[in-house]
């Protein structure tokens, strides 16, 4: 069963004035915002899907990660199912009207039941939207039906390649949907296909870079801030990047120390400007990669120099063993949102094409407000949004759930637009 | 308050086998159907909105009227609001991305509170979707705020023309949305505008013809029937047309008698073919016009010859006094659907762009299953659909509400597509 958060979260900070101002600006400028997005999507088509991790510090609301292989469809509010189905239908209407047969390639770690529930839910929505869908894996020798805790049954079949096409049995799909982030690299079976892949192979973490994403996001945030008349910092985290870092050998740490301190100084200047009484911090993570591995919080550059061997080993490897060499230093954004039970909560917004689908809170019983909550486990609990966030309500307070989730949807769309700009770069580079 | 029909309607006929077969065909062929529609909308863009009156006889499911100025947005299920808002957003994404300022022109009969509730609801949805909207009338000298039974307040302002543009105060809309069917003709103030009108002026009943609509529908029904492998008659009512009829002077009645009998004979042949034990009938109505005026049921041509003066007077005039001269003779389709309280019910499906929004049943406490139910009044009661009808469910019975409403949505889309083809004709004719 999916938990829906019916009692609103609350912000445990008294520094909410700038955010209320931001939310008011977003609500008041809804018409201009919607038109701006519509025009942006005309020139930069959206990715098929995505999820955006947001942090809400009361004084600031910003994306910290944009995932092009979202893996939490099972955590969305089932009451908004019609919205999810029609979002798929509209994407097809607009971008792939003649598509009928789709092949879904999920991650291969088939023992993660939470993940398989996501695949089952995504598959159900795609079928309900009117697509013929099969699900396959290149790691399987024979078909396997998973019995899931929800009661769903999920059939995953072996993938085969015939010439330049992927097939499953006699099913010849027109297009391939990846729900596998290719952290382990692009397997040969996916290379040189004549079928279109959604998203393209370049969206995999072997080529994708957070710094490229947030560079696009920065430019968009500046443009968008002009539309709604705000300081772009209120929606945009500072960042810097260091290359050729080897944590295990302790190489390149000077760059890290310098840049962590530089970002901290930039944050401190903004905190002083807004009279914010909070301690600046940064998040240090791989420039390529996902999954909460190799992520750390730091309050100063010296902390990086003083990492012990255990901490350096943890930072050295990210998911599926990609060695970390390029490091992304991102302004830490506090998450001052808490559930009624007082656990720290971080919103995750789901999108399909240009459409916000709603989202859920990552609720972590053992993490603090300055830590990444993207660490699934026993203390991780998703709580679906009660409101999908597709429109504000001028009659309600700026921080009412309908308005707060609209603000989340706007910022998430801005992040998805940045990902769409990345895709343009990949296309230009012929990837 | 809007009533939602939570207990399904039932079909009071034992002749449901062909319909179950039709519903099964639609459910089984969902993927092909959805793809077919997507490809159709690529070449023929949908109207902004529409509503389709359907009749469900158990053995047959067919549209009997397609309205391009739908007036029952207040009767839709408010639980599906997110779907209604995103349908508008998707229409804008796809067809008018840069639109921000819209002017709505409703009907001028401002004393009909039911109608004004519709305008208020439509306006709210358009604003929630992110449009700046004003509402105006060319019959008003000064702005007037209506206090509606629902508690909503509806401001209608005087329309003014500045050169080739319509304006309200200093509000200069980029586009005009008509919710006025122009039965009284096209007023001068709407002629020769540089702003785009949705739908175009030619959609008004002064130029639009039911026979043209159903001729397009027939061709589409034949194509569609091939996609789902059914007899097109199961979804398409026979029709014929007579011109130069003057009911008051009893002129042209021979044509009516001959064609009514011909349609009855065609129906009788199909009834025999399917072993249907029901009496064929036709509906005689104006080829141009709306509103249940000048509509009659007939079981034979002789009934037309024997109309008394009162009946002929009733047929002679339609809404806003357009004289009836072209007459549309349509196969009567029984509505064998009944509410749990045993009243006759007729489904009306609402659409926005290519998206089904759901719909409602017209429930009439005093009408029979062979009569038009489109006669608002004390005994008229709308009951919103519980399911929006955007997707079938293979796990449910073919006649479960989710599947029945999917079938309604499919047939309604086919009728809207016919209206889109009409619009192509108008565009070619330079109207």
Interface residues (C-beta under 8 A of the other chain):
Chain A: X30 X31 X32 X33 X34 X35 X38 X39 X41 X42 X80 X82 X83 X85 X86 X87 X89 X90 X92 X93 X94 X97 X98 X99 X100 X128 X129 X130 X131 X132 X354 X355 X388 X390 X391 X393
Chain B: X30 X31 X32 X33 X34 X35 X38 X39 X41 X42 X80 X82 X83 X85 X86 X87 X89 X90 X92 X93 X94 X97 X98 X99 X100 X128 X129 X130 X131 X132 X354 X355 X388 X390 X391 X393
